[in-house]
Amino acid sequence: MQSALSGIDFAPILPFWLLGALAALALLALVPALWRRARGVWWRALSFALLLLVLANPRLVQESREGRPDIALLVQDRSDSARIGTRGAQMDAARTALEAEAARFPDLELRTLDVPEGGNQGTRLMSAIDRALADIPRARLAGILALTDGQAHDIPAAPSYDAPFHTILPGSAGEVDRRIRVIEAPGFGIVGRSVELRVAVEDLGVPASEANGAVRLTIRRDGTPPRTESVPLGREHRITIPIERGGPTVVEVAAEERPGEVSTLNNRAVVTVNGVRDRLRVLLVSGEPHSGERTWRRLLKADPNVDLVHFTILRPPEKDDLTPLNELALIAFPVRELFQVKLREFDLIVFDRFSNRGILPPTYLRNIADYVRGGGALLLSVGPEFLGASSLANTPLGTVLPARPYSGQDGLAEGAFRPRVTEEGARHPVTQGLTGANTATTQPQWGRWYRHLRAGPQSGTTVMDSPDGTPLLQLDRVGEGRVALLLSDQIWLWARGHDGGGPQAELLRRAAHWLMKEPELEEEDLLARIEAGTLSVVRRSVEAGPPPEITVTAPDGSVTRQAAQAESGGRAVLSLPATLPGVWQATDGRRTAFAAAGAANPLEIADLRADPTRLAPVMQGGGVRWLGTGAQPAVPELRRVAAGRDMASPTGNWLGLRRNQDHIVTGIAATPLLPPWLALPLVLGVALVAWSREGR
């Protein structure tokens, strides 16, 4: 749009300081005449003034201006809380209507902005607006229209702009919401003990007289049957959660729905507590001194989380030389204390080349077998002593061993060989991926051993074997406990680096931790976790064949069935988007895993009411309008308003966008008011009149 503006400007022929000096001289010349009241003095003053005006060179200036359209910013909140129920559809319809309203004004440009979900940081509404305003000249900013539920989490103390900020909210005023607030949730717990969750159930937007009473709270732990408790509203409540196993324990706490509340999305809180074991107590009994004894001790002492109790049988009963007990420097083996009184205090029992030569009566060996069936862990590393009548396989402990040695000379095999990982072992986490292990096309690359025992497997899984096909490392589950049987006493050669050595420490560490039920070493397991909005389900199994179908149940009850993708090492993985907060459940038909989506107190769902209170510090002269609850949103009319006027209707039917009248100058034309052809006769004429008046 073109427009012209006229004004008067000066382009002096002489500098202003010189014009000032001439004006002073003219005034001095006039003072005596004024004193004498000489005739014609005013004509002389007029001639001096006219001369100074000619020297100042006045001009008539005309500017050609082009007006620039104002810019309004339309912001739409697309966070999770802004999509609850019909809010998303309401705001989409309002956005379309506002864009049509803005299109009616030829001097207005409407720019739109979407604010996405901010994750754990909440809705970053003002940060997005500040980035958009960086491209908008402040002189052209007509106003900001924010389609939001008001739940923004980056509100500054003062706005960074000077323009009206209008808030347009879905629904209507006076909404109520019930939420669970997690006050304290431990991230870790000791296996076998309990932890406490501190939560509070609160009703938002209700009168103080209604914000009390009791509410039912439902507590679920890893899919176990739920329990219900009655808790007071608005007050802290403690929940005791037992930690029964290592790894994540998923706890879901849900409060009953309040009639008329916005949504039940934040009536539920999910907490993950990782179970960890306290200091592990390991009993190591060495049947006799031998070269590999120190290997076991060094391995177990290297772990600062292990309390090791180690006994070595230096003088068995059959070697009694009648030396008086008071002259012996040996400690008597505390059989009763270890294998009856304190047996169940140990997390792992290791027998290293131990033979039954009357040291442990059958009752105590039966105690160890019961200890294993009840959830204990037993590891045997055997040598030639495992053959014959003194073998532990011939005692009550033999009932829990996964293999029995061959009798006679067939039971002992001597000669150099390299241990091999079996097909099942390549899928078992104890032996999967060991450095130097054989594959389907390569031979083992680790050092050789020179002796092993031949045994027939009774149960369990053979993860390592010898060249003759007999088991070398047999793993088995017995009742609630686990047993590992290493049918060679030569693993210490790897620790000494003989013939290139081998992964002795890693193999024994994995075996010990598998026996103590470390979740990361479960060979038959289903794991689920959620990261960055994606549910990852990992199935591990030593069984060959394609993985079964995985059934995933979302927090809202919807079910998805999909086959996992097989990977190496007995693993199969399934990935699905997980956008809903809450507990996700995955099952392969035999095992079930749970994963928690969302933090304990996510900012985005802490308050689900549509409320403009948070935006008060940045609502620069703007208004608040509600879209209502009808089928069609009540979209306010847009009007252009001059600066300094009210920017919102008191009745709520319109919102104002400021008219800034910003422009750019496209041209300037200057016309002299006293051109030379006019100035010269004018000055001479006045001077002649003054001379004639003074000459009379």
Protein Blocks (a to p, Z undefined) as FASTA:
>chain_A
ZZdddddddddfbdfklmmmmmmmmmmmmmmmmmnopghklmmmmmmmmmmmmmnopadd
ddddddddddddddddfbfklmgcjlmmmmmmmmmmmmmmmmmpmkbccdddddddehjn
opafklmmmmmmmmpcfklmnbdcdddehiacbbcfbdcbdcddddddehjehiacdddd
dfbdcfbdcehiacddddddddehiafklmgcjddddddeehiacddddddehiacdddd
ddfbgcjddddddddddehiablklmpccddddddddddddddddfbdcfklmmmmmmmm
mpmkbccdddddfbcfklcghiafklpcbdcddfklmmmmmmmmpfbdcdehiacehkag
fklmmmmmmmmmnopacdddddfklgcjklmklmmklmmpcbdcdehjllpccddddddd
dfklmmpmklgopahiacfkbccfbdcdfbdcddddfbdjdfbdcfkopafbdcddehjb
ccdddfbfklmmmmnopghiaakllmmmmmmmmmnopaklcfbdcddddeehiacddddd
fbecjddddddddfkopacdddddddehhiacdddddfbgcjddddehjaccdddeddfb
lfklmpmcdcfklmmmmmghiacddebjafbdcddddddddehiafbdfklpaccdddek
pacdfbdcdddfbdfklmmmmmmmmmmmmmmmmmZZ
